[in-house]
Amino acid sequence: MSNNGLFTDGPKDFTPRVSSIPLSDVDSTRPGEGSVGDLVSNATAQMSSLFRAEIELAKTEIAGEAKKGAIGGGLFGVAGVIALYSSFFFFFFVAALLMIWLEPWAAFLIVFLVMILLAAVLALVGWRKVKKIGAPKHTIKSVNELKNLVPGQATKRIEGRDRGMYS
């Protein structure tokens, strides 16, 4: 650390860390010499410093955890891609197994038709799930209740938005 308090030397990569919470000395005034204003000012400055230090600590912890999560998510993505590509080999295996009893063209046709049928069934189930998506009823109810908090104000804003004034 340099004399002016900045970290200028060291590794180029960033390793977030908070080593201490910087607070000014609580006993900076002698008993009986400080006014109430000075005491309030000191307390406010110390609370502000403490609050900033807590935010820095939270940022540091979140940065480390986010890095772990990103690495884990990337590894899951790679595993999914590998599993997807390896499924081709499974279908070739099934076709080769069917070739024991059938002609090669018939074995591959059966595998193809089974795959198309499976895709169609999954698409149908997905379409039915998407079709059942409804409006966010609780949010709409909550927004409608907000209109009643300030009579006249909410309706003016909403009417203005309908006319394009607040969009």
Beta strands, then each sheet from edge to edge (+ up, - down):
end
